[in-house]
């Protein structure tokens, strides 16, 4: 069931979260509002209590081992499954291998949604320093901020990860004697809505070209109700430059009127209506089913297989969709089905 793989998704999400806060600065001014200093606030990964213990044990700011304030720290505190973003557990997706120029595909199951919890601690000696830092962060979270993260490097899979600000708490530790050091700190709690991908494997290049389903009703000796349904994938657009004719008039839907299904072409001899197999044509990307033709006048069914019904101008090219196009259908392309009973 299990196999070794490591996509580094959790690590990448943690790094992306920390990167949001690594360029915050504070300024100090004199009584005339002139800038005296600009200090970049250091950011480190680690529990808040560890830094507070360091401050308590080395309170002398003149010693090189003491921690200077203000500073920030963040940590990954936990994660939970997010059922609201769940997708099919059996669905797979296929992408072209970005690491090679030759046709090669990778496949993976749809990702599993997880919420990662983070805490960002802002520690400061002066209240104004803490307020400067907080004010540089809060306007970007309303309450979420999207970060684009490359979650799986092997297939260059990028996702927008919403980082949601859940709550903010403030604490002022100013207890003890005169020599005790004051620590004012804010705690901001976030949730990152990330996705976890499973192992990435090579996709098979084999495509199912035909499927047969047999229905048998009655006992084993009965053949009177033996039915076989065969279906094959069918192209819904022309993959070739096989132009058979052109429109000789505009095909435009007027306001309040039905979509026109009869039009005239320059030469309808290339449109073969056999009455046995369906005939499909491609007009500027719209798939149409040919119902009949009389001379150069053709009757069709518009917008087949979900193609968009649009207006077409005189001179628009008409292409045939036939077995040649069916053989050119590749993975990830839209396609229809043609079926027969025997």
C-alpha positions in Angstrom: 0.0 0.0 0.0 2.7 2.5 1.0 5.8 3.5 -1.0 8.5 6.0 -0.3 8.0 9.5 -1.7 8.8 13.0 -0.4 7.4 16.0 -2.3 8.5 18.5 0.4 5.1 20.1 0.5 5.0 20.8 4.2 8.5 22.2 4.1 7.7 24.5 1.1 4.5 25.8 2.8 6.4 26.6 6.0 9.1 28.5 4.0 6.4 30.3 2.0 4.7 31.4 5.3 7.9 32.7 6.9 8.9 34.5 3.7 5.9 36.8 4.1 7.3 38.4 7.2 11.1 38.6 6.5 11.1 42.2 5.2 9.5 44.2 8.0 11.3 47.2 9.4 10.7 49.8 12.1 11.8 53.4 12.4 12.7 55.7 15.3 12.3 59.4 15.1 13.5 62.3 17.3 11.3 65.1 18.8 11.4 66.9 15.4 10.0 63.9 13.5 13.4 63.3 11.8 14.2 59.6 11.2 17.0 58.6 13.5 17.3 54.9 12.7 15.7 52.2 10.5 15.9 48.7 11.9 15.0 45.5 10.1 13.1 43.2 12.4 14.9 39.8 12.6 12.7 36.7 12.0 13.5 33.2 13.2 11.8 29.8 13.3 11.2 28.5 16.8 8.8 28.4 19.8 8.0 31.7 21.4 8.7 30.3 24.9 12.3 29.5 23.9 13.0 33.1 23.1 11.3 34.3 26.2 13.4 32.0 28.3 16.5 33.4 26.6 15.4 36.9 27.4 14.9 36.0 31.1 18.2 34.3 31.4 20.2 37.0 29.6 18.5 40.3 30.5 21.5 42.5 30.0 21.3 44.3 26.7 25.0 45.1 26.8 26.0 41.4 26.7 26.6 40.0 23.2 24.6 36.9 24.1 21.5 38.8 24.9 18.6 38.9 22.4 17.8 42.4 21.1 14.3 43.5 20.7 12.1 43.8 18.7 12.2 40.4 16.9 9.7 37.9 15.5 9.5 34.2 15.6 7.1 31.7 13.9 6.4 28.1 14.3 4.2 25.3 12.7 1.9 24.2 15.5 -0.3 21.5 13.8 -2.5 20.5 11.0 -6.0 19.2 10.4 -7.9 17.6 7.4 -10.2 20.0 5.6 -13.3 18.0 4.4 -14.9 21.2 2.8 -12.2 21.1 0.0 -12.4 17.3 -0.6 -12.4 16.0 -4.2 -12.8 12.5 -5.6 -10.3 10.1 -4.0 -10.0 8.0 -7.2 -9.6 10.8 -9.8 -6.2 11.2 -11.4 -4.7 14.0 -13.5 -2.1 13.8 -16.1 0.5 16.5 -17.1 3.4 16.7 -19.5 6.7 16.1 -17.8 8.2 19.6 -17.5 11.7 18.2 -17.2 11.9 16.8 -20.7 11.2 18.1 -24.2 10.1 14.6 -25.5 6.5 13.5 -25.1 6.4 12.1 -21.6 3.6 12.3 -19.1 3.3 12.1 -15.3 0.2 11.2 -13.4 -0.9 11.6 -9.8 -4.1 11.3 -7.8 -5.9 14.5 -6.8 -4.4 16.2 -3.8 -5.7 15.9 -0.2 -6.7 19.2 1.5 -5.1 19.9 4.8 -5.0 23.1 7.0 -1.7 23.9 8.6 -1.7 26.1 11.7 1.0 28.7 12.4 1.8 31.1 15.2 3.7 34.3 14.6 5.1 36.0 17.7 6.1 39.6 17.8 8.3 40.5 20.8 9.1 44.1 21.6 10.3 46.3 24.5 8.5 49.4 23.3 4.8 49.4 22.4 5.3 51.7 19.4 7.7 49.2 17.9 5.2 46.4 18.2 2.4 48.6 16.7 4.6 49.4 13.7 5.1 45.7 13.1 1.5 44.7 13.5 0.3 47.6 11.3 2.5 46.4 8.4 1.0 42.9 8.6 -2.8 43.3 9.2 -3.9 45.2 6.1 -2.9 42.3 3.8 -5.2 39.8 5.5 -8.9 40.3 4.8 -8.9 37.8 6.4 -6.8 35.7 3.9 -3.8 36.4 1.7 -3.0 34.1 -1.2 0.6 32.8 -1.7 1.6 30.9 -4.9 3.7 27.9 -3.9 5.2 25.3 -6.2 4.1 22.2 -4.2 5.5 19.5 -6.4 8.7 20.3 -8.3 8.8 17.2 -10.4 5.7 18.3 -12.3 5.9 22.1 -11.6 2.6 22.0 -9.8 1.7 25.4 -8.4 -1.2 26.2 -6.2 -2.5 29.4 -4.6 -2.5 28.7 -0.9 -4.8 31.0 1.1 -3.3 32.0 4.5 -6.1 33.0 6.8 -5.5 35.2 9.9 -7.6 33.6 12.7 -7.0 35.8 15.7 -4.6 38.1 17.5 -3.7 38.2 21.2 -1.5 40.7 23.1 0.4 40.2 26.4 2.5 42.6 28.4 4.9 40.8 30.8 6.0 43.6 33.1 6.2 41.9 36.5 9.0 41.7 38.9 11.5 44.1 40.4 13.1 47.2 38.7 15.8 45.1 37.0 13.4 42.8 35.3 13.2 43.2 31.6 9.9 44.1 30.0 8.6 41.9 27.2 5.6 43.0 25.2 4.5 40.5 22.6 1.7 39.9 20.1 0.6 36.4 19.0 -0.9 36.1 15.5 -2.4 32.8 14.6 -2.8 31.7 11.0 -4.2 28.8 8.9 -2.6 27.9 5.6 -5.0 25.9 3.3 -2.5 23.7 1.5 -2.7 20.4 -0.4 -0.8 17.2 0.0 0.0 15.2 -3.2 0.8 11.5 -3.3 3.5 9.8 -5.3 4.1 11.0 -8.9 4.4 8.2 -11.5 4.8 7.9 -15.2 1.5 7.8 -17.1 0.7 5.1 -19.6 0.5 6.2 -23.2 -2.1 3.6 -24.0 -5.6 5.0 -24.7 -8.7 2.9 -24.8 -10.0 3.1 -28.4 -13.1 0.9 -28.1 -15.3 -0.6 -25.4 -17.8 -3.4 -25.7 -20.6 -4.1 -23.2 -22.7 -7.2 -23.5 -26.1 -7.6 -21.9 -27.5 -11.1 -21.5 -30.9 -11.8 -20.2 -32.4 -15.2 -19.5 -30.7 -18.6 -18.9 -27.3 -19.6 -20.3 -28.9 -21.1 -23.4 -31.0 -18.1 -24.4 -29.7 -15.9 -27.2 -32.9 -14.0 -28.0 -32.1 -11.1 -25.6 -28.4 -11.0 -26.1 -27.3 -7.4 -26.9 -23.8 -5.9 -27.3 -23.2 -2.2 -27.2 -20.0 -0.9 -28.7 -18.7 2.6 -28.2 -15.6 4.4 -29.5 -14.2 7.9 -28.7 -15.0 10.4 -31.3 -13.3 13.7 -32.1 -15.3 16.8 -31.4 -13.1 19.1 -33.5 -11.1 18.9 -36.7 -7.4 18.1 -36.1 -6.5 18.4 -39.8 -6.7 21.2 -42.4 -9.3 19.2 -44.4 -11.5 22.2 -45.6 -14.4 20.9 -47.6 -16.3 24.1 -48.3 -17.2 27.6 -47.0 -20.3 29.5 -45.8 -21.8 31.5 -48.6 -23.9 33.6 -46.2 -23.7 34.9 -42.6 -24.9 32.6 -39.9 -26.0 35.0 -37.2 -28.6 34.6 -34.4 -30.9 37.6 -34.3 -32.3 38.9 -31.0 -35.5 37.2 -30.0 -35.3 34.6 -32.8 -34.3 30.9 -32.7 -30.8 29.8 -33.4 -30.6 29.2 -37.2 -29.9 25.6 -38.2 -30.1 25.9 -42.0 -27.5 27.7 -44.1 -26.0 27.7 -47.6 -22.5 26.7 -48.5 -20.4 27.3 -51.6 -20.3 23.6 -52.5 -22.0 20.8 -50.5 -20.6 17.9 -52.5 -18.0 17.3 -49.8 -20.6 16.8 -47.1 -21.7 13.2 -47.5 -25.0 12.3 -45.7 -25.2 8.5 -45.8 -28.1 8.0 -43.4 -26.2 5.3 -41.6 -23.4 7.0 -39.8 -23.6 10.5 -38.3 -21.7 13.2 -40.1 -20.1 16.0 -38.1 -18.5 19.2 -39.3 -16.4 21.9 -37.6 -17.3 25.5 -38.3 -14.8 27.9 -36.6 -14.6 25.6 -33.5 -18.3 24.9 -33.3 -19.2 21.3 -33.8 -22.4 20.6 -35.8 -24.3 17.4 -36.6 -25.4 17.3 -40.3 -29.1 16.3 -40.4 -29.7 16.7 -44.1 -28.8 18.6 -47.3 -30.6 19.8 -50.3 -28.3 21.1 -53.0 -26.0 23.5 -51.3 -28.4 24.1 -48.4 -27.5 22.2 -45.2 -29.6 21.5 -42.1 -27.6 20.9 -38.9 -27.9 20.5 -35.2 -25.8 23.3 -33.5 -23.4 23.2 -30.5 -22.9 19.4 -30.3 -20.9 17.9 -27.4 -20.9 21.1 -25.5 -19.3 23.3 -28.1 -20.3 26.9 -27.9 -22.9 28.2 -30.4 -21.4 31.4 -31.9 -22.1 33.6 -35.0 -20.3 32.8 -38.2 -19.6 35.2 -41.1 -19.7 34.5 -44.8 -16.5 32.8 -45.9 -16.0 30.8 -42.7 -14.3 27.5 -43.4 -16.1 24.2 -42.8 -14.0 21.2 -42.0 -14.9 17.5 -41.9 -14.7 15.5 -38.6 -14.1 11.9 -39.5 -12.2 8.8 -38.6 -8.9 10.5 -39.3 -9.6 13.0 -36.6 -10.8 10.3 -34.2 -7.4 8.7 -34.4 -5.7 11.9 -33.4 -7.6 12.4 -30.1 -5.0 12.5 -27.3 -5.2 12.4 -23.5 -6.8 15.5 -21.9 -8.7 16.4 -25.1 -12.5 16.7 -25.0 -14.2 14.0 -27.0 -17.6 12.5 -27.7 -18.8 8.9 -28.2 -20.3 7.0 -31.1 -22.1 3.8 -30.3 -23.7 0.9 -32.1 -26.0 -2.0 -31.0 -25.6 -5.5 -32.3 
